[in-house]
Amino acid sequence: MGARGPVTHRAAIDIGSNSLLLCIVDADGRVVHDEVRVVGLGRGLGERGVMAPDRLQAAEKVLEAYAATARTFGIEPWSVRAVATSAARRALNAETFFARIQRDIGLRVRIVSGEEEALLTWRGALVDLPAPTPPLLVVDLGGGSTELVQGDATNLRDRVSLEIGSIRLTERFLGVKGAVPDRFDADGIAAMADHVRIEVGRVSLSAVGTVIGVAGTVTTLAAMALELEAYDSARVHGSRLSAATLRRQATALAGADRAGRLALARPSPERADYLLAGATILLSVLSAANADELLVSDRGLRFGLLQ
């Protein structure tokens, strides 16, 4: 497919701690291309380290492919709205890496603050959702951090960034650094749950009408609940994930060996080792919000960039 005359399409790239996402919309805002690849830039990063060379190499290949895809819709790399979030904010080598990406690929990547990340995610999460009951709590569960954003359908009222994410917790408490353990240690699981409860407990959550969950861990858990063999955005977006289902999933993931975790995570096996941490975060947030389910959004930050 070649370039199509005057540029009428827009593209956005979200560079997260675990996933890199590309979204392209036409002049009317209709999605014509939506893609996600799990790279794991935040793996092994810690609190203030460097992104690993093999993860940077993998990310560069994905970004090169994304730029090529954008060109097929008549979008030059320099005009793609590309941002990086939690891992890039913590990594000492992020600025150098993105300078190379701009030089070699033409993509101009901005590292956004936690506040801007929350606003963009808020805007994107609500796209194409059935009208949720306000007040709203959007939970953006990333690999490095979790954003809790409160407001109504038009106004963001408050946001808190918690330094707990699926990769970060798994590496800290469950021993996933380099070689992945076959089974997670029960004491590590308990310590992780206690830590999450303490961190979520620091947040004052006002009355919540609807909890909306966004990002890859949430959508993978939703796809598992729907018993999907392969990921299907149309079925996941707007679905509901109950606390009871999350508890069953957490129990199954905690008791499984690595082969079992991969089998449970069939819609997205590359996330298998990080789903227990994600389910633990979601359960703690639902408990703090006195809610028994969340509404799943397959949209998020990349859609916020395109609003």
N, C-alpha and C positions, 0 to 999 in steps of 0.2 A: 504494500500500500504506500503510495508516494504522498508528498505534501499536497494539500488541497487548496491552493490559491491563498486568499486572504486568511489570516489566522483567526479562527472563530472558536478554537478550543482553548481550554486552560488546564494546567496540570499542577498537582501538588505532591510533594514527597515528604513523608513523616519518617525521620530517622530516630527510632527508639532504641532502648537498651537491649531489646531482643529482636524486634522486627523492623524491616524497612518496607514502607507501604507507598504505592503509587496510585493516584486517582486522576483520571482525566474526564472532564465534562465538556459537553458541547455548548454552543451559544445560548441554549435554553436551560442550561444547568443539568441536563440529563447525563447520567454516567455512561460513558462509552468504553471505559477501561478501568478496572479496579484490581489491583494485584498486591499480594503480600509475600514476602520472603523472609524466613527466619534466619538471622545471621548471628545474633548474640554478641553485639558489640560490648555489652556490659559484663560478659562472663569473665570472672577473675579480676575485675576492676577494683573491687574494694571501695573504700571511702574516698581515697584520693590517690589513684594509681594511673596506669597507662592502659589504653586499649591494646590488646594483644596483636602482634603482627599478622597472625593468620586470620583474625577477625577483621582487621583493617583490609587485608587483601580480599576477603570474601565480600565485604561491604563495597569496595571499589568496583568489583565485577558486577555487582547488582546495580549500583548507581550508573555504571556505563551502559548496562542493558536498559535501565529505565530511561536514560537520556535518548537512546536509540528508539525506544518505543514512542517517546514524546515526539520525536522528529517525524514519525510516520503520520502523526496528526497535524503536522505543520507547526509544531511548537519547538522553538530553539531552546537548548539547555539553559541559557542565561535568563529566560523568561519563566522557567519553572519555579514555583514557590516551594522552596525546600527549607525545612527546619530540622534541627536536632534538639533532643530533650535531655533527660536525666543523665544518661551515661556521658554525653558530651559535656555537660556542666561539671562533672566530676573529673573527667580525664585530663591529665596534664598535656597529652599530645593531640587533643582534639583540634585546636586551632591550626596546628601544622598540617594535620591530615586534610582538613577541609580546604586549606589553601592549595594543597596539591590537587584536590578534586576540582577546584575552580580552574586551575591552570591546565590540567590534562583533559577534563571532560567538559568544562564550561558551566557546570552547575554552581550556583552561588548559594551556599548553605549558611543559614543563620542559626546560632545557638540561642534558643529562647529561654527566658526566665521561667521559673515555676508559675508565676502569676500569669504570664502570657500563655503558657501551655494550658493552664486551667481554662482561660477564656476561650481559646481556640477549640478545646475539647468540648466545652459547654455548647458552643455554637454548633459544632459538628454532630454531637451525640443526638441532638433533637431532630436532625434532618430525617424526614420520611417516617417518623414514628407516629403511631396513633396518639391522639391528644392525651398526654398523661395527666393525672390528677395532681395539681400543685398542693403544697410546695414540693419542689423537686430536690433530690440529692443525686448528683451524678458522681459515680465512682469510676475513675480512670485508673485501672490497675495495670501498671507497667512493670517492666523488669527491674527497674531501679527504685521507683517511688510509686506512691499511690496518691492521687489527687482527689480530694473530697470537695465538691463544689455545690453550694446551695443557692436556690433562688426560685423563680417562677419561669413561665414559658418565655418571657421576654427579658428579664433582668437577672443578672448574676448578683447575688447578695453577699456571699462570703465564700472564701476558698482557703483550704488548708492543704499543704503538701506534707505527706508523711514519708519519712525515709525508710519505707518498707515496700519492697517489690518482690515479685516472684523469684527472680534470679538472685537478688541480694540476700533474701531470707534463706533460700535453698543452699547457697554457698556457705552462709554463716552457720546454719544450724544442722544441715543434713549432710554435710561433707562432700558436696558436689563441687570439687575443684580439680579439674583435670579428669582423672579416672572417676567415673560415676559408680557409687556403691550399688551392689545388687539389691540390698534392702536398706531402708532408712531405719536409723536407730530410734527406738521408742523414746528414750530420754531426750534426744534431739527434737523429736516431733513435739513433745510436751513443752520443752523450753521455747520452741518457736511459737507455739500457741500462746504461752504466757506473755512473751515479748509483744506479740501482735495485740493482745488484749490491753496491755499497758499503753502502747502507742495510740491505739484507737481511742482509748479512754481519756486521752488528753484533749480530745476534740469535743466541743459542745455542739451536739446535733439538736437543732430545734425540731418542732413537729414536722414530720415528713409525710407527704401524700404518696409519692412514688419514688422508689430508688431505681436509678437507671445505671446499668453496668456497661462499660465500654472497654475495648481493647482485646487483644488476642487470647489472653487467658480466659476472660469471661466468655467470649464467643466459642472457644473450644469446649469449655465445660457445658455450654448450652447445646452445642452440636452433639456432645456425648449423651446429654439428657434426652435428646431427640432420637438417639440411636442411629445417627447418620454414619454411613460407611465412608463418605467423602463430604467435605465441607460444602454447604449450600447456603450462601448468603441470604437468599430469598426466604428460606425457612427459619434461619437463625434470627434475622433482624425482626424485632417486634415480638419475639417469643418471651416466655417467662421462665425464670429459674427460681425454684422455691428453696427455702432454707432446708427443708427436709431432704430434698434431692441433693443439695450441696453436702449435707452431713453424710449421706450414703456414699457419695463420690469420694469424700475425704477419707472415710473408713476404708473403702476399697483401695484407694491409692496408697494409704499408709500401710496396709497389710500385704501389698503386692511386691513381688520381686521386679527387677527391671523389665523382664519380658512381659510380665503382667501389666505394668504401667504402660508399656508401648501398645499392648492390645487394647487397653481401656481407652487410650487416646488415639484411636484409629483416624478420626478426622484431621488430626494434626500431631503425628507422633513425635515430631521434633520438639514439642512442648511437654512431653510426657513427664520429665523429671521435675518440672516446675509447677505442675498443676496443684499439687497438695498445698504448697505455700499459698497459691492464689485462692484456693477454696477456703483456706484458713482465714485469710484477710476478709473475704466476702462474708463469711459467717460472722466474724466479729463486728463488721460494719452493720450488717442487718440486725444483729442483736442490739447494738448501740442505738440504732434508729428505730427500734421497736417495730421492725418490719419483718414479714414472713416470706417475702419474695422480691425479686428484682426484675425489671423490664430490660431486655437485652437490646443493645444498639450495636449494629455492625458498622456504624459510621465513625465519628470521632474527629481527631485533630485534622486529618487531611481534608475532611469536608469543611471544617471550620476555616481553613485557609482559603477555600474556594467560595465562601459566602460573600 
